[in-house]
Amino acid sequence: MGTAGRVDQYTLDNGLRLVTAPASTGQVASVNLWYGVGSRHEVPGRTGFAHLFEHLMFQGTGNTEKGDHFDAVERLGGDINASTSTDRTNYFETVPTHALDLILWLEADRLATLREGMTQEVLDNQRDVVKNERRQRYENQPYGTALERILRLAYPVGHPYHHPTIGSMADLDAADLDYVKSFHKLHYGPDNCVLTIVSDLESADVLARVEKYFGHIPARDDIPEVPDPVLRVPMGGPVRDSVTETVPAAGVFIGFRVPAYGERGHDAAQLASAVLGQGQGSRLYRSLVVDRPIAADDGGAGADILPFRYTDSLLLVNMLAREGVDGDILEKAIREEVAKLADGIADDELERARAVLERDHLHHISSPSGLADTIGSCTQLFDDPELAFTWPRRWADITAEEVRAAAERFLVDENMLVVRFDPEAEA
């Protein structure tokens, strides 16, 4: 049944959860599907399959040919893409409202008949695509293996967050067609999907269309067991991974385990990360880029949180040294700035941090596509789509003392990992 308020929720008989919301602009419909399968659902020796499906889901079904889905959306002038994380895989399109039925048919068709269109040729082709993506983004990119190394240090061998979503070359090579089909059967069912539609249509109209296209698809026969995400031992830091390779300058990547996404302690840690390293008013930027200056003014530098819902998240700090600056000097300076958070945070710093986080959140939900994505996230992870609109309130009543206490508790050597990249010595 529907709920009063800005969004309406429905659950179909087969378990599919539908959420509808009004678009800020007319004439477009944003469709976003969050499937509850990510890299945390993979088992050792079978990594990379959640991300592999991000590619396979566009390669034809029992009723469509390879490329049909992309072609249909692009002919409409729409946007289409997909992404994979530890906790979910999502697929999303924004198209003119009159094309909503076509998109719903395409999405329902690949949910229901993808395995019928799966061939060894398709698997081989997309496996090569993913392996090439791994080479480009991880292995042939300066500092490209940083995240992989960070996860290895933060989460022990066998833990579902130990490996990145891209998976390993060896596991991708070992993929066989039967296992790939079984992975789809295990994880891709309407009962494991949140479908969010942001449009100017009435929610009852949207529900009728979704029932038409998705209602006949049966729920999964078996619900797979999820690997245990509990962390039973502390980090035991500082733990380190040092790399010497062809990079333009020393790179320092520091991480700390912080509470899981959704907990109040996570919100306090998020404010700490904003005080520390988000924007040109942050401590790291003012101290190490402007005042000294020893860190490069790099767009990706600073501090942020890698949010995990089902285990400890990671607060990450990363900066690159200016030309000629030794990595030891930069690392020492960063660690000093991190340690100073426990000494206290000024009220104006906290206000700036709240404003930065709120701005980013509101910017994301300002478009129909971003709103659909955020609603899907809040529904799947917290069973509360209204959080998409109210999330900034979570930061509003957190005090400077709470943020300081969070820094004192979590941003300490015993809870720290360091990944260092240093350039090879010149011949």
C-alpha positions in Angstrom: 0.0 0.0 0.0 1.1 3.6 -0.5 2.3 5.9 2.3 1.5 9.5 2.8 4.3 12.1 2.2 6.7 12.9 -0.5 7.2 9.3 -1.5 5.0 6.3 -1.9 6.1 2.7 -1.3 4.7 -0.6 -2.5 5.7 -4.2 -2.3 4.6 -6.5 -5.1 3.5 -10.1 -4.4 6.9 -11.3 -5.7 8.8 -9.1 -3.2 9.8 -6.3 -5.5 9.9 -3.0 -3.6 8.7 0.0 -5.6 9.2 3.6 -4.4 7.8 6.6 -6.4 8.6 10.3 -5.9 7.8 13.5 -7.8 10.4 14.9 -10.1 11.7 18.4 -9.7 11.4 18.9 -13.5 8.6 17.5 -15.7 8.8 15.5 -18.9 11.5 13.0 -17.6 11.4 9.8 -15.7 14.4 8.5 -13.7 14.4 4.7 -13.1 16.9 3.3 -10.6 17.2 -0.4 -9.6 19.2 -1.3 -6.5 19.9 -5.0 -6.3 21.1 -6.3 -3.0 24.3 -7.9 -4.3 27.8 -6.4 -4.2 31.3 -7.6 -3.6 30.6 -8.5 0.0 28.4 -11.3 -1.2 31.3 -12.9 -3.1 33.3 -15.8 -1.6 37.1 -16.3 -1.8 38.1 -17.5 -5.2 35.0 -16.1 -6.8 35.7 -12.3 -6.5 34.6 -9.8 -9.1 31.3 -11.4 -10.1 29.0 -8.6 -8.8 31.0 -6.1 -11.0 31.1 -8.6 -13.9 27.3 -8.5 -13.9 27.3 -4.8 -14.2 28.7 -5.5 -17.7 26.8 -8.7 -18.5 23.4 -7.1 -17.9 23.8 -5.1 -21.1 24.9 -8.0 -23.4 21.6 -9.4 -24.5 18.7 -11.5 -23.0 16.3 -14.0 -24.2 14.5 -11.3 -26.1 17.1 -8.7 -26.9 20.5 -8.6 -28.7 23.8 -7.2 -27.4 23.7 -3.4 -27.2 19.9 -3.1 -27.6 19.4 -1.6 -24.2 22.0 1.1 -24.6 20.8 1.9 -28.1 17.2 2.3 -27.1 18.1 4.8 -24.4 20.6 6.7 -26.4 18.1 7.1 -29.3 15.8 8.7 -26.9 18.5 11.2 -25.8 18.4 9.6 -22.3 21.2 8.8 -19.8 22.0 5.2 -18.8 24.7 3.6 -16.6 25.4 1.2 -13.8 27.7 0.8 -10.8 28.8 -1.8 -8.3 29.9 -1.4 -4.7 30.4 -3.6 -1.7 26.7 -3.7 -0.8 24.8 -3.4 -4.0 24.7 -3.2 -7.8 22.5 -0.6 -9.4 21.3 0.2 -12.9 19.7 3.5 -13.8 18.2 5.4 -16.7 16.7 8.9 -17.2 14.4 9.2 -20.3 11.5 11.2 -21.5 8.4 10.2 -19.6 6.7 8.7 -22.7 9.5 6.1 -22.8 9.0 4.8 -19.2 7.1 1.7 -20.5 10.0 0.8 -22.8 12.6 1.1 -19.9 10.4 -1.0 -17.5 10.1 -3.7 -20.2 13.9 -3.7 -20.8 14.7 -3.9 -17.1 12.1 -6.6 -16.4 13.2 -8.6 -19.4 16.9 -8.7 -18.3 15.9 -9.7 -14.8 13.7 -12.5 -16.1 15.5 -13.8 -19.2 19.2 -12.7 -19.0 20.4 -16.3 -18.5 18.7 -17.3 -21.7 20.8 -14.9 -23.6 24.1 -15.8 -21.8 26.7 -17.5 -24.0 30.3 -18.4 -23.6 31.2 -15.8 -26.2 29.4 -13.1 -24.2 31.2 -14.2 -21.0 34.6 -14.3 -22.6 34.1 -10.9 -24.2 33.0 -9.1 -21.0 35.6 -10.9 -18.9 38.2 -9.4 -21.1 36.5 -6.0 -20.8 36.6 -6.2 -17.0 40.2 -7.4 -17.0 41.2 -4.5 -19.3 39.3 -2.1 -16.9 41.4 -3.5 -14.0 44.6 -2.9 -15.9 43.6 0.7 -16.8 42.1 1.8 -13.4 44.3 -0.2 -11.0 47.5 -1.6 -12.4 48.6 1.0 -15.0 47.4 4.1 -13.1 49.7 5.9 -10.7 48.5 5.1 -7.2 45.9 2.8 -8.8 46.3 0.0 -6.4 45.9 2.2 -3.3 42.3 1.2 -2.5 43.1 -2.5 -3.0 46.0 -2.2 -0.6 43.9 -0.2 1.9 41.2 -2.9 2.0 43.8 -5.6 2.5 45.2 -3.8 5.6 41.8 -2.8 7.0 39.9 -6.2 6.7 41.5 -9.6 7.3 41.8 -12.4 4.7 38.5 -14.0 4.2 36.5 -11.0 5.3 33.9 -9.9 2.7 35.4 -6.4 2.5 39.0 -7.6 2.1 38.9 -7.3 -1.8 37.8 -4.5 -4.1 34.8 -4.8 -6.4 36.9 -5.3 -9.5 38.0 -8.7 -8.2 41.2 -10.5 -9.1 42.5 -11.5 -12.6 42.8 -15.2 -11.5 39.2 -15.3 -10.3 37.9 -13.7 -13.5 39.9 -16.2 -15.5 38.4 -19.1 -13.6 34.8 -17.9 -14.2 32.8 -20.5 -16.0 29.4 -20.1 -17.7 27.5 -22.4 -15.3 28.7 -20.5 -12.2 27.9 -17.1 -13.8 24.4 -18.3 -14.5 24.0 -19.6 -11.0 25.2 -16.2 -9.6 22.5 -14.4 -11.5 19.8 -16.9 -10.3 21.0 -16.6 -6.7 21.1 -12.8 -6.5 18.9 -11.3 -9.3 15.3 -11.7 -8.2 12.5 -9.2 -7.7 12.6 -10.0 -4.0 16.2 -8.6 -3.9 15.4 -5.4 -5.8 14.4 -1.8 -4.9 12.9 -0.1 -7.9 12.7 3.7 -7.6 10.9 5.8 -10.2 11.1 9.7 -10.0 8.7 11.2 -12.5 5.7 13.6 -12.9 3.3 10.6 -13.1 0.8 9.7 -10.4 2.1 6.9 -8.2 -0.9 4.7 -8.9 -0.1 5.0 -12.6 3.5 4.0 -12.0 2.5 1.0 -9.8 0.2 -0.3 -12.6 3.0 -0.2 -15.1 5.5 -1.9 -12.8 2.9 -4.6 -12.0 2.4 -5.1 -15.7 6.1 -5.7 -16.5 7.5 -7.1 -13.2 4.6 -8.7 -11.5 4.9 -12.1 -13.3 8.6 -12.6 -12.5 8.8 -15.2 -9.6 10.8 -14.5 -6.5 14.1 -16.5 -6.0 13.9 -20.1 -4.9 16.9 -19.9 -2.6 18.3 -17.0 -0.6 22.1 -17.2 -0.5 23.9 -17.0 2.8 25.9 -13.7 3.2 29.5 -14.0 4.4 30.0 -12.9 8.0 31.0 -9.2 8.1 31.8 -8.9 11.8 35.3 -7.7 12.7 36.5 -9.6 15.7 40.0 -8.2 16.2 41.2 -4.6 16.3 43.5 -3.2 13.5 46.6 -3.5 15.7 48.1 -0.5 13.9 49.8 1.3 12.7 49.9 -1.2 9.8 51.8 -0.3 6.7 52.2 -1.1 3.0 55.1 0.6 1.2 55.3 0.8 -2.5 58.1 2.1 -4.7 57.1 2.4 -8.3 56.8 4.9 -11.2 54.7 7.6 -9.7 55.2 11.4 -10.2 55.5 12.2 -6.4 55.2 10.6 -3.0 51.6 9.6 -2.1 50.3 9.1 1.4 47.1 7.2 2.0 46.0 6.9 5.6 42.9 5.0 6.9 41.0 4.5 10.1 38.1 2.1 10.9 35.1 4.1 12.1 31.5 3.0 12.9 29.2 1.5 10.2 27.2 3.8 7.8 24.0 4.7 9.5 25.3 4.9 13.1 25.6 8.2 14.9 29.3 7.5 15.4 29.6 7.4 11.6 27.9 10.8 11.3 30.4 12.3 13.8 33.3 10.7 11.9 31.9 12.2 8.7 31.9 15.7 10.2 35.5 15.0 11.4 36.5 14.2 7.9 35.0 17.4 6.6 36.8 19.5 9.2 40.0 17.7 8.4 40.0 17.5 4.6 37.0 18.6 2.6 37.3 21.9 0.7 39.7 24.8 0.8 38.6 25.8 4.3 39.7 22.4 5.7 42.6 22.0 8.1 44.7 19.9 5.7 44.3 22.2 2.8 45.1 25.4 4.8 48.0 23.9 6.6 49.7 21.6 4.1 48.7 23.1 0.7 48.6 26.9 1.5 50.7 27.6 4.6 53.7 25.4 4.4 53.2 24.3 1.5 54.3 20.6 1.1 51.2 18.9 -0.4 50.0 19.3 -4.0 46.8 21.1 -4.7 45.2 18.0 -6.2 41.5 17.8 -6.8 41.2 14.3 -5.3 43.2 15.0 -2.1 41.8 15.4 1.3 39.6 13.3 3.6 36.4 11.4 3.2 34.6 8.3 4.4 34.2 5.0 2.5 30.7 4.1 3.9 30.0 0.5 4.6 26.6 -0.4 6.0 27.3 -3.9 7.4 30.8 -3.5 8.9 33.2 -0.7 10.0 33.5 2.1 7.5 36.8 3.7 6.6 37.8 7.3 7.1 40.5 7.9 4.5 43.0 10.7 4.1 45.1 11.0 1.0 47.5 13.6 -0.3 50.3 13.8 -2.8 53.6 15.6 -2.1 54.7 18.6 -3.9 57.6 18.1 -6.3 60.8 17.6 -4.3 59.1 17.0 -1.0 60.0 13.7 0.8 57.1 11.3 1.6 58.2 11.0 5.2 57.8 14.7 5.7 54.3 14.8 4.2 53.2 11.7 6.2 54.4 13.1 9.5 52.6 16.4 8.8 49.3 14.7 7.9 49.5 12.5 11.0 50.1 15.6 13.2 47.1 17.4 11.7 44.9 14.3 12.3 46.1 14.1 15.9 45.2 17.7 16.5 41.5 17.0 16.0 41.4 15.3 19.4 42.5 18.6 21.0 39.3 20.4 20.0 37.2 21.7 17.2 35.9 25.3 16.9 32.2 25.9 16.4 32.8 27.8 13.1 34.7 24.7 11.8 31.8 22.5 12.7 29.3 24.8 11.0 31.5 24.8 7.8 31.7 21.0 7.9 27.9 20.7 8.2 27.4 23.1 5.3 29.8 21.2 3.1 28.1 17.8 3.8 24.6 19.3 3.4 25.6 21.0 0.2 26.9 17.8 -1.3 23.8 15.9 -0.3 21.3 18.5 -1.6 23.3 18.7 -4.9 23.0 15.0 -5.4 19.2 14.9 -4.8 18.6 18.0 -6.9 18.3 16.0 -10.1 15.7 13.3 -10.8 18.5 10.7 -11.3 20.3 11.6 -8.1 17.1 11.6 -6.1 16.1 8.2 -7.4 19.6 6.9 -6.5 19.4 8.3 -3.0 15.9 7.0 -2.4 17.0 3.6 -3.6 19.9 3.6 -1.2 17.9 4.7 1.8 15.2 2.1 1.1 17.6 -0.8 0.5 20.0 -0.1 3.3 17.7 1.4 5.9 14.1 0.5 4.8 13.3 4.3 4.9 13.1 6.2 1.6 12.2 9.4 3.5 15.8 9.6 4.7 16.7 10.9 1.3 15.1 14.2 2.3 16.0 14.3 6.0 19.5 13.0 6.0 21.2 16.4 6.8 19.3 16.5 10.1 21.6 13.7 11.3 24.5 16.2 11.4 22.5 19.1 12.9 22.6 18.1 16.6 26.1 16.6 16.7 28.2 18.8 18.9 31.9 19.8 18.5 32.6 17.8 21.6 31.1 14.6 19.9 33.3 15.2 16.9 36.4 15.7 19.1 35.6 12.6 21.1 35.2 10.6 17.9 38.6 11.8 16.7 40.1 10.9 20.1 38.6 7.4 19.9 39.1 6.4 16.3 41.8 8.5 14.8 44.7 6.9 16.7 47.8 4.9 15.8 46.3 1.6 17.0 43.4 2.0 14.5 45.5 3.3 11.6 46.7 1.9 8.3 49.2 3.7 6.0 49.8 3.0 2.3 52.8 4.9 1.0 53.8 5.3 -2.6 57.3 6.6 -3.3 58.8 7.3 -6.7 61.7 5.1 -7.9 65.1 6.7 -7.5 66.4 8.3 -10.6 69.2 6.4 -12.4 
